[in-house]
Structure formats: C-alpha cells, structure tokens
Amino acid sequence: MLRFIFKRVLWMIPALFAVSFLAFVLIQLPPGDFVTNYVATLAASNEIIDQNAADALRERFGLGEPMLLQYGKWIWGILVHGDFGTSFEWQQPVGDLVWERMALTLTLTLSTLVATWAIALPIGIFSAVRKYTIGDYIVTSISFFGLAIPSFLLALVLMYIAVVIFGQDVSGLFSDEYQNAPWTWAKVADLIHHLWIPVIILAVSGTASLIRVMRANLLDELNKPYVTTARAKGLSEFRLLMKYPVRIALNPFISTIAWLLPNLVSGSIVVAVVLNLPTAAPLLLQSLLAQDMYLAGAFVLLICTLTLIGSLVSDILLAIADPRIRLE
C-alpha cells in the first residue's frame, strides 16, 4: 500500500504540470483578453478608452508577452514563491482572493456532505430491506423527483417559501449586520440560520442518487450465500446487516470523496449565483468570463489538485473498508 501511495504521489507531479499548462492555454483560447473585455465593459457604460490606453494596460499586465513566457513566469512564481499572481479585475493577490472564499465554501460543502450521508444511508438501507413495499415505492418516487428537479428551480422555490412563510433574508450566508463583522457566536448562529437553504438545495440531488446506489448495492449483497450462511448460524438480523452487507455496500459513499474535494471549489455555480453565496464558485465563473487568467488558472489548478488528492484518499479508504480490492 505504501508503494502504491508513493507511486500515485509521484504521478501527480507531471499530471499537475500538464493540467496547469492546458488550463492556462484554454483560458486564453477565446478571442481577445482581459483588456478587451474591460474596454467592452466600459464602452457599455459610455466610457471610451483609446487604443493607446488599451495597449498601455496590456503592457502593464504583461499580456503582450508570448503565452509560454507568461506561463513560465506564473508557474515559477507558484513553485518558488507560492505566488499565484495578481488578479487583473480585482487588483489583489490571487492567493488572498482564493483563500478568503474557501472557509465558507468548506463549511457549506461539509454541511451538505453530512446531510447527504445522514439521509441517504438509513433510507437506502430501509428501501433495500423493505423492497417492493409501500415505503420502498414512496422512497423511489421521491428519489426520482430529487434527481429530476433542477437545482436552480428548487432554489427559487425555497427562497420564496423562506421569504413569504418564514420572513427570512435569503441573500447570502449572513444578515447585513454580520456581513463584515468579526467572528462571534452570534455570527456563527446567523450563519447556521442562513445555511439550511443552500444545504437542502445542494443535498437533494446527491441524496437521491446515493439512495438509489445504496439500495441497488445492498440488494445485490443480501442475496449472496454468505448472508444466508450467517443467518443460518443464528446471527441477529440487525447485526448481520450491519456487519457484512452494509459495510460492503458503503463503497459508493466512500468513493464520493473523489469528487467531494474538487466540489469545494467548483460546487454548484448556478445555485451559488441564484442565492448570492460568497463562495468560490461565483468567483471562478467571473474570472472565466473576464479572462482573468491568473485567478481562473489558480482555481483550475486547485480543482485538479483536489481531484487527484480526493481520488487517492478515496482509494486508500476503499482498501481499508473492503479487503477485496486491496492490491495484495
């Protein structure tokens, strides 16, 4: 296992270099650059910038240099100084912009994960054990509904319910008085008060999917000979269920870690925009639209790094939980 982990970590290094280069190239493929978008935005507000001023901006941001030279300077700054560059649009260090959004993104994602697992695991077990009963049919219908409903539509419905019925502010994750306030227990309580809407929206689709996967996997395990043998030896039904088939059927839950970590950054961009959430996803979208290449490149590089780490962690945990898939 240690040899496997070591080889995987070594392979991450060239993979990250390749991905970072491809991301840097793809961000610059659309026609124009950041200055082009900036000039077009000002023109829409009846502010005109002449060509000399635009060329001066390109020279200031280094956009006139060859792409390979721009990439070389960017990756060298990351490796040597830990500097991801400066955002063109925000005129701030990219590292500061990224990490200030990650705390709230981490809170939202982990809350969604806990809610998803806490709901999907017991309901999936119930649906498998009580297959073809009224309860199973109800769970199946709700799961299909959860998979089918668009997240942005659910967000709009929950926002309407929260405002009309509960009289709650649904813009962002904090009330106005706590928006820029230092962290206190009152601010934490306000965050929790606003957190339930995005958690429900983001958890619905994942919960519905995992319920179906858990039910299918558990049904496969319940019909295997080892379950019949354990039952014949007098093992109680609950202990039998939890000790063997449920443990094996948990593999899909563990494998979700592979996409959980990159989801910290990308998340559900549409939901985050609809709810005006101060997470990383809207900032990533804005950087791509503005062709803010250093900010967008940092996000893409972070997503790829978290994908590789998540896959490694998932493989290790799967090997620990299920001896059948160990390399030995």
C-alpha positions, -999 to +999 in steps of 0.1 A: +000+000+000+028+024+008+044+017-025+011+024-042+007+057-024+043+067-033+038+060-070+005+078-071+021+109-054+049+108-080+025+106-109+006+137-095+036+159-102+037+156-141-001+154-141-004+188-124+022+204-147+003+191-177-031+202-164-018+236-154-004+242-188-036+230-206-057+252-183-035+282-190-038+277-227-076+270-227-083+302-207-065+323-234-081+305-264-112+327-266-107+358-288-094+389-270-080+391-235-088+408-202-082+442-216-106+435-245-134+426-220-125+455-198-128+480-227-161+465-238-175+468-203-165+505-202-179+511-236-213+497-224-212+524-198-204+551-224-168+553-213-144+551-242-107+541-239-085+548-269-061+522-284-030+538-267-046+534-233-056+498-240-020+490-252-006+505-220-029+483-200-017+452-219+019+462-213+012+468-176-004+433-172+021+416-194-005+404-218+017+413-248+043+387-239+043+352-256+020+328-239+048+303-230+067+331-213+035+341-193+030+305-182+067+302-173+066+333-151+033+322-135+043+286-127+078+297-115+061+322-091+039+294-077+068+269-072+094+293-058+074+320-040+040+305-036+027+335-056-003+328-079+000+362-094-023+393-092-059+394-103-064+418-132-100+425-123-097+428-085-061+441-084-054+419-054-031+389-049-048+358-063-040+338-032-059+362-009-090+361-032-090+323-033-084+315+004-108+341+017-136+322-001-125+287+009-136+288+046-173+294+037-170+270+008-156+243+031-184+249+057-211+247+031-197+216+014-191+196+046-226+205+058-240+193+026-220+160+028-231+153+064-267+160+054-264+138+023-249+108+042-272+111+072-303+109+050-292+086+022-276+059+043-306+049+065-332+055+038-312+034+013-309+006+038-346+008+045-355+008+008-334-024+002-346-043+032-382-034+026-381-038-012-414-037-031-433-024-001-453+009+000-424+025+018-399+014-009-422+028-036-425+061-018-387+064-014-382+055-050-407+082-062-391+108-040-356+098-053-366+102-089-382+135-081-349+147-064-329+136-094-352+153-119-358+187-104-333+214-115-313+228-086-319+265-096-357+258-097-356+243-062-335+273-051-361+297-063-390+278-047-372+276-013-363+312-015-400+321-020-410+298+009-383+313+032-393+349+024-431+345+023-437+320+051-407+324+074-399+361+067-362+352+063-334+371+045-322+347+018-295+368+002-261+353+010-250+335+041-251+364+066-275+391+076-265+427+068-252+434+104-229+404+103-217+407+068-183+423+076-184+418+114-157+398+132-165+362+141-185+358+173-210+332+185-238+354+172-223+355+137-220+317+138-256+314+148-266+337+120-246+316+095-264+284+106-297+303+103-289+311+067-272+278+058-302+254+057-315+266+023-282+260+003-276+228+021-310+214+012-307+225-024-272+210-028-280+178-009-312+169-028-296+155-060-267+138-043-290+122-016-314+109-043-286+094-063-269+078-033-302+063-021-306+045-054-270+033-054-272+021-018-304+002-024-291-015-056-257-025-040-274-037-008-299-058-027-270-075-045-253-083-013-284-096+006-289-124-020-253-138-017-245-171+000-225-156+029-256-138+041-276-170+041-248-188+060-246-161+086-284-161+091-284-199+094-258-197+122-282-176+142-268-142+138-294-115+145-308-097+115-296-063+126-260-074+134-259-095+102-270-065+082-245-040+097-215-063+099-214-076+063-236-064+035-239-027+046-202-025+050-196-037+015-224-015+001-208+016+016-182+016-012-201+042-032-203+065-002-165+063+003-159+069-034-177+102-032-146+117-016-130+117-050-154+144-063-161+160-029-128+178-027-129+194-062-165+202-055-152+225-027-141+249-054-165+244-084-196+235-064-229+243-080-222+276-097-258+282-107-271+277-072-244+299-057-252+327-082-290+324-076-286+325-038-257+351-040-234+329-019-199+343-011-183+310-021-156+301-046-179+291-074-192+326-085-156+340-083-144+312-106-172+319-131-165+357-130-128+351-136-135+329-166-159+354-181-134+383-176-105+362-189-087+369-156-062+342-164-042+341-132-073+339-110-090+314-133-058+294-136-054+292-099-089+279-094-085+253-122-051+242-108-067+239-073-096+219-086-072+195-104-050+191-073-080+184-051-093+159-077-060+139-075-059+141-038-095+131-034-090+101-057-060+090-037-078+093-003-108+075-017-087+046-030-070+043+004-102+043+024-118+018+000-089-005+005-092-002+043-130-007+043-131-036+017-102-061+017-114-075-016-100-045-035-066-043-019-036-045-042-021-075-023 
